[in-house]
Amino acid sequence: MASNDIERFEVAATYSEAVVYIGATVYLAGQVPENTGGQDITEQTKDVLSLIEQRLTVAGGDKSRILTATIYLTNLERDYKPMNEVWNQWIPSGTAPARTTVGVSTLASSQWLIEITVTAARK
């Protein structure tokens, strides 16, 4: 899905090294799982990505227009691969944003394994 107002550089399956956009931008706060009871990283990631998709839609964007994403994981070594598998199925091919994944010791709730923040272009 090409767009004249978004330019992606060095696009890989999981991320783009750089994304340039001219126009309106949507900045989402960090999104965390709503349902954490017994959920593993795969389920928490699906939950967070669903929230991101919903909030982008309301703000006039969509997941194909995400410019940057920062992903925080409380157990980077254990959870990076399964989180990435969910991410790779969710993000449309050829639209991977510039992305950073960071290991953190804790998030605001000890039940949260993941938090994701994104910036996206509006439609």
Steps between C-alpha positions, in 0.01 A plus 500: 500500500693803376444852625648823365519660844689215671849395399660189654872424490671161537176309555541162669235249604484637855595867471613784278821684584332835434153629416427853377152654502373844407161590652286411802639250749333284768699443821365224723579466867660175609249217458490217752288184517148541636465129583802366687361214705726206418591636156840424352694740277324376186154579636608829657659607171181419308300699757728805473508493119120481492483810723747683278295416192178620665651827620665574166166447324328745733778757444483468121796271442562130457774246565638527145587865576701448820821699477678395821443245774675452831440166668583445867537140623554396862683185387677582174691174471194276548231711332665667199451211257133418583410872510668548162305208350172668597626839378609360163155347441327825600696766309413516128779385269719783375379749765731416792576815701826614652500294820686467828459214747624558854533272801378660822502368856135585562199687365235688701321171580689182584244308288601680182765328288485753215429864420504649151494862390456605136493809284295478181398712204134589461319393184 
